Amino acid sequence: MKTNAPKPSAPIALALALALALASTGQSQAQACLDKRQIQEAVSSGQIASLDTVLARAGVDAGSEILNVQVCDEGGALVYVIGVLSPDGQAKNLTLSAQ
C-alpha cells in the first residue's frame, strides 16, 4: 500500500524557502567580510573609521543598542553592516560607509 506524505502548507513552504534564501545570502556575505582582527587592523591603520565615528557621523542615537557589527566589501568599498536596536524598541540594519 502506497501512502502519500502530506504536502506542506503554502505558509510553511514559503517560510522554508525564505530561510534557505537568507542562509545562502549570509554565507556569501560572510566570505566578503573582515574578521575581528582584520577590522581592528583596518581601524588602527586608518583604512577605515572607527565604529563610534561612523555611528556619530550617521546620527545614530547614543542610547541605541548595537546588536551586531560586520565590515564587508560592497562593490569595492568597505562598509559597516550594523544591527541596531533603538531606545524605542525598533530594530534595523544599517549599512554605512567605513571610510
Secondary structure as UniProt FT lines:
FT   HELIX           10..31
FT   HELIX           36..44
FT   TURN            45..46
FT   HELIX           51..58
FT   TURN            62..63
FT   STRAND          65..74
FT   TURN            75..76
FT   STRAND          77..85
FT   TURN            87..88
FT   STRAND          91..97
//
